[in-house]
Amino acid sequence: MTGPQIVLVGPMGVGKTTVGELLAERLGVTFRDTDADIVAAQGREISDIFVDEGEPYFRGLEKAAVAHALAAHDGVLALGGGAILDGTTRALLGAHPVVYLSMDVEEAVKRTGLNQARPLLAVNPRKQWRELMDARRQLYAEVARAVVATDGRTPDEVAQAVLDALELKEA
């Protein structure tokens, strides 16, 4: 198989980076986050890209970053929360072991709060998160081989649930 051993998708604040790093360590591979790739390439935070250039510009950067990472990375890969909005990206994900990390709205508000680094949740986080999830939940499920709920679980427990769902063994 070429490409990542695991691809994590899910909403902002669900813990894709934290769980992804744990999974990479357990599997003896590297971890990569496409949001971090974009920040490194652009030399500025995602929230600044949204403000300065707008969401469509960011989504173009994201689409390119995801395509590159899927082709070039062989470890654990975490995608930004909105990466699955692009149909081409969803099609590319079909060839990879994708896990959707889910959480309910109460957990999301606890984890994300009013964080200004999350431009899509800047005004009314509960309402906006629900609207985002209404638009995205089916897309996450569509690309995933497994869904792992993160509510009330530690990152270690979530990482183990991901390994179990994909029937992977630690290195």
C-alpha positions as CSV (number, residue, x, y, z in Angstrom):
1,M,0.0,0.0,0.0
2,T,1.2,3.5,-0.8
3,G,0.2,6.5,1.3
4,P,-0.6,6.9,4.9
5,Q,-1.3,4.0,7.2
6,I,-4.0,6.0,8.9
7,V,-5.8,9.2,7.9
8,L,-7.8,11.0,10.6
9,V,-10.7,13.2,9.8
10,G,-13.2,15.0,12.0
11,P,-14.2,18.4,13.3
12,M,-11.9,21.0,14.7
13,G,-10.9,20.3,18.3
14,V,-11.7,16.6,18.2
15,G,-8.0,15.7,18.8
16,K,-6.8,14.6,15.4
17,T,-3.3,15.9,16.1
18,T,-3.0,14.6,19.6
19,V,-4.3,11.2,18.7
20,G,-2.4,11.1,15.4
21,E,0.9,11.7,17.3
22,L,0.1,8.9,19.7
23,L,-0.8,6.6,16.8
24,A,2.4,7.4,15.0
25,E,4.5,6.7,18.1
26,R,2.7,3.3,18.6
27,L,3.1,2.3,15.0
28,G,6.7,3.5,14.7
29,V,6.0,5.9,11.9
30,T,5.9,9.7,11.4
31,F,3.0,12.0,11.9
32,R,1.9,14.8,9.6
33,D,-0.9,17.3,9.8
34,T,-2.0,19.1,6.6
35,D,-3.0,22.2,8.6
36,A,0.6,22.4,9.9
37,D,1.8,21.9,6.4
38,I,-0.2,24.9,5.2
39,V,1.0,27.1,8.1
40,A,4.6,26.2,7.4
41,A,4.3,26.8,3.6
42,Q,2.4,30.1,4.1
43,G,4.4,31.4,7.0
44,R,1.2,32.4,8.8
45,E,-1.7,31.0,10.8
46,I,-4.8,29.6,9.2
47,S,-6.9,32.2,10.9
48,D,-4.8,34.9,9.2
49,I,-5.2,33.2,5.9
50,F,-9.0,33.2,6.4
51,V,-9.1,36.9,7.3
52,D,-6.6,38.1,4.7
53,E,-7.6,35.9,1.7
54,G,-10.9,34.3,2.5
55,E,-12.1,30.7,2.9
56,P,-12.1,29.8,-0.8
57,Y,-8.4,30.7,-1.0
58,F,-7.7,28.6,2.1
59,R,-9.7,25.6,0.7
60,G,-7.5,25.7,-2.4
61,L,-4.4,25.5,-0.3
62,E,-5.9,22.7,1.7
63,K,-6.9,20.7,-1.3
64,A,-3.3,20.8,-2.7
65,A,-1.8,20.0,0.7
66,V,-4.0,17.0,1.2
67,A,-3.4,15.6,-2.3
68,H,0.4,16.0,-1.7
69,A,0.3,14.4,1.7
70,L,-1.8,11.5,0.6
71,A,0.7,10.8,-2.2
72,A,3.9,11.4,-0.2
73,H,3.3,10.5,3.4
74,D,3.4,6.9,4.7
75,G,2.7,7.4,8.4
76,V,-0.3,8.8,10.2
77,L,-2.0,11.8,8.6
78,A,-4.5,14.3,10.1
79,L,-6.6,16.5,7.9
80,G,-8.1,19.8,8.7
81,G,-11.8,19.8,9.7
82,G,-13.1,21.1,6.4
83,A,-10.8,19.1,4.0
84,I,-13.6,16.6,3.3
85,L,-15.8,19.4,1.7
86,D,-13.9,19.0,-1.6
87,G,-15.2,16.2,-3.8
88,T,-11.8,15.5,-5.3
89,T,-10.3,15.1,-1.8
90,R,-13.1,12.7,-0.8
91,A,-12.4,10.6,-4.0
92,L,-8.7,10.5,-3.1
93,L,-9.5,9.4,0.4
94,G,-11.3,6.3,-0.9
95,A,-8.0,4.5,-1.4
96,H,-6.8,5.1,2.2
97,P,-7.7,3.8,5.7
98,V,-9.7,6.8,7.0
99,V,-11.0,7.1,10.6
100,Y,-13.6,9.7,11.5
101,L,-13.1,10.9,15.1
102,S,-16.4,12.2,16.3
103,M,-17.7,14.2,19.3
104,D,-20.9,15.8,20.4
105,V,-21.6,19.5,20.6
106,E,-21.0,19.8,24.4
107,E,-17.6,18.2,24.1
108,A,-16.8,20.4,21.1
109,V,-17.7,23.6,23.0
110,K,-15.6,22.4,26.0
111,R,-12.6,21.8,23.7
112,T,-12.8,24.7,21.3
113,G,-14.6,27.4,23.3
114,L,-14.3,30.9,21.8
115,N,-10.8,30.3,20.4
116,Q,-10.1,33.0,17.9
117,A,-7.7,30.7,16.1
118,R,-10.9,28.9,14.9
119,P,-12.3,31.4,12.4
120,L,-15.4,29.4,11.6
121,L,-16.5,29.4,15.3
122,A,-15.7,33.0,16.2
123,V,-19.2,34.4,16.9
124,N,-21.6,31.7,18.3
125,P,-19.6,28.5,18.7
126,R,-22.5,26.2,19.7
127,K,-24.7,27.3,16.8
128,Q,-21.9,27.4,14.3
129,W,-20.5,24.1,15.3
130,R,-23.9,22.4,14.9
131,E,-24.3,24.0,11.5
132,L,-20.8,22.9,10.4
133,M,-21.5,19.3,11.6
134,D,-24.9,19.2,9.9
135,A,-23.0,20.1,6.7
136,R,-20.1,17.8,7.3
137,R,-21.1,14.7,9.4
138,Q,-22.3,12.7,6.4
139,L,-19.1,13.6,4.4
140,Y,-16.9,12.4,7.3
141,A,-18.9,9.2,7.5
142,E,-18.8,8.7,3.7
143,V,-14.9,8.7,3.6
144,A,-14.4,6.7,6.8
145,R,-13.7,3.0,7.2
146,A,-14.4,3.4,10.9
147,V,-15.9,6.0,13.2
148,V,-14.4,6.4,16.7
149,A,-16.3,8.5,19.3
150,T,-13.9,10.6,21.4
151,D,-16.4,11.8,24.0
152,G,-15.3,11.0,27.6
153,R,-12.2,9.1,26.4
154,T,-8.6,9.9,26.9
155,P,-6.4,10.4,23.8
156,D,-4.7,7.0,24.6
157,E,-8.1,5.3,24.7
158,V,-9.1,6.9,21.4
159,A,-5.8,5.9,19.8
160,Q,-6.3,2.3,20.9
161,A,-9.9,2.4,19.6
162,V,-8.5,3.5,16.2
163,L,-6.0,0.7,16.1
164,D,-8.7,-1.8,17.1
165,A,-11.1,-0.5,14.4
166,L,-8.5,-0.8,11.7
167,E,-7.1,-4.1,13.1
168,L,-3.6,-2.6,13.3
169,K,-0.9,-3.8,15.8
170,E,1.6,-1.6,17.6
171,A,5.2,-1.7,16.3
